[in-house]
Amino acid sequence: MKKISIALCVFLLGSANVFAEGDKPNQELLSAQIAYRQALQEYSNQQEKLLELESQAEQIRRRVQQAQAELQSIEQKINEAKSIQENANNTLQAAGERLDKIWSSSRAY
């Protein structure tokens, strides 16, 4: 019985070593799976960030284009207003000159 107990202990110790050594590949596999999942999660997070930044950039581009269109429209209105102002100034100057001539003529009598 003692021999059976010793044989059983030796067998169990040998089996434990085999299982422990057999567990290393499993641990490596598990570790690799965890590392892969973490890398995949990081990749997904970065992909989401990239998409969000690209979306923000596109929105800003649209706002810039809209602002440029508004600026062109306002600059055109400014040019039109300057032209109208110049015409009004010329009309005022001509009217003032006419008034001066008539005033000078009426004082001469």
Secondary structure as UniProt FT lines:
FT   HELIX           2..108
//
